[in-house]
Amino acid sequence: MAGPLRPYTQIYSDVDKYGWGYFGFSLVLVLLIHDAYFYWAHRAMHHPRIYRFVHRTHHRSTNPTPRAAFAFHPLEAVVEAGIIFFIAFLFPVHAGVILLFVLVMTVYNLYGHLGWELYPAGMARHPIGRWINTSVSHNQHHKHAHSNYGLYFLWWDRWFGTLHPDYESAFERTTSISC
């Protein structure tokens, strides 16, 4: 983050200031915070009074492609980018962590809109895999719109009852199709 606000942020550039352990920890922390932020912001954008002005542009794609990952209203872009400002003021974060975060976020956003599942069959029911978001989950979100709001993980959807009831079956159907 450059510009007049930079001196007021907690962004730092010398890894030795906090060490490599904190660097890795802060990257995980940023992803966890972003996952919560994304779930609630995304769910809010589905409120009828907000949806038609902010999020409908993105949902014009009912069978998403990677192009849909970047098809959104400018106000939605502001909401999505807001997490970076939030994190920059919340706790010390290395500039490299922010760059890695943006890379991971972009790759996972593209994967979510891929329209093709990369994870193996059985993962949606695995004790660890059941908490990880998938392309199938986000594809369902585009088809049904009122479920599957998460980005990296499914715990918010599971905890708040917004995971589509057919998600695990849809995942298994998708991953069991042979070429």
ZAROTOR-696224 format. One record per residue (C-alpha): x, y, z. Coordinates in steps of 0.5 Angstrom, whole numbers, padded with zeros to 4 digits, always signed. Layout:
<sites>
XYZ/...
</sites>
This chain:
<sites>
+0000+0000+0000/+0003+0006-0002/+0001+0014-0001/-0001+0018+0004/-0004+0013+0009/+0002+0008+0009/+0005+0011+0015/-0001+0010+0019/-0001+0002+0017/+0002-0004+0020/+0006-0006+0014/+0013-0007+0014/+0018-0009+0009/+0024-0012+0014/+0022-0020+0015/+0027-0020+0021/+0023-0015+0025/+0018-0021+0026/+0022-0027+0023/+0020-0032+0018/+0015-0036+0023/+0011-0029+0024/+0011-0028+0016/+0008-0035+0015/+0003-0035+0021/+0001-0028+0019/+0000-0031+0012/-0005-0036+0015/-0008-0031+0019/-0010-0026+0013/-0013-0032+0009/-0017-0034+0015/-0019-0027+0017/-0021-0026+0009/-0025-0032+0009/-0029-0029+0015/-0030-0022+0011/-0031-0025+0005/-0037-0030+0007/-0040-0024+0011/-0039-0019+0005/-0042-0024+0000/-0048-0026+0004/-0049-0019+0005/-0049-0017-0002/-0054-0022-0003/-0059-0018+0001/-0065-0016-0004/-0064-0009-0003/-0056-0009-0005/-0056-0015-0010/-0059-0012-0016/-0054-0006-0015/-0048-0009-0013/-0048-0017-0014/-0052-0018-0020/-0047-0017-0025/-0043-0022-0022/-0049-0027-0022/-0050-0026-0030/-0046-0032-0030/-0050-0038-0028/-0045-0043-0030/-0038-0040-0028/-0032-0039-0032/-0025-0036-0030/-0028-0030-0034/-0033-0029-0029/-0028-0029-0023/-0027-0022-0025/-0034-0020-0028/-0037-0015-0022/-0039-0008-0021/-0034-0003-0019/-0038-0003-0012/-0037-0010-0011/-0029-0009-0013/-0029-0004-0007/-0032-0008-0002/-0027-0014-0004/-0021-0010-0004/-0023-0007+0003/-0020-0013+0006/-0013-0011+0005/-0014-0004+0008/-0017-0007+0014/-0011-0012+0015/-0006-0007+0014/-0009-0003+0020/-0011-0009+0024/-0004-0012+0025/+0003-0012+0023/+0004-0015+0016/+0010-0016+0011/+0009-0013+0004/+0010-0020+0002/+0005-0023+0006/+0000-0018+0002/+0003-0020-0005/+0002-0027-0003/-0005-0026+0000/-0007-0023-0007/-0004-0029-0011/-0007-0034-0007/-0014-0030-0007/-0014-0029-0015/-0012-0037-0016/-0017-0039-0011/-0022-0034-0014/-0021-0037-0021/-0021-0044-0019/-0028-0043-0016/-0030-0040-0023/-0027-0046-0027/-0033-0050-0028/-0029-0056-0027/-0027-0060-0021/-0019-0061-0019/-0020-0064-0012/-0021-0072-0012/-0027-0076-0011/-0029-0077-0004/-0026-0070-0001/-0032-0067+0000/-0034-0073+0005/-0027-0073+0008/-0026-0070+0015/-0021-0065+0013/-0024-0064+0006/-0031-0063+0008/-0028-0056+0010/-0025-0054+0004/-0029-0050-0001/-0029-0053-0008/-0031-0051-0015/-0037-0055-0015/-0039-0051-0009/-0038-0044-0012/-0042-0047-0018/-0048-0049-0014/-0048-0042-0011/-0048-0039-0018/-0054-0044-0020/-0058-0043-0013/-0055-0036-0011/-0058-0037-0004/-0052-0042-0001/-0045-0043-0001/-0042-0036+0000/-0035-0038+0003/-0029-0037-0001/-0023-0042+0002/-0027-0046+0007/-0034-0048+0008/-0034-0048+0016/-0038-0041+0015/-0043-0045+0011/-0044-0051+0015/-0044-0047+0021/-0050-0042+0019/-0054-0047+0015/-0052-0044+0008/-0049-0050+0005/-0053-0053-0001/-0056-0059+0002/-0054-0063-0005/-0047-0060-0004/-0043-0067-0002/-0048-0071-0007/-0046-0066-0013/-0039-0066-0011/-0039-0074-0012/-0043-0074-0018/-0038-0069-0021/-0032-0072-0019/-0034-0079-0021/-0035-0078-0028/-0030-0081-0032/-0027-0079-0039/
</sites>
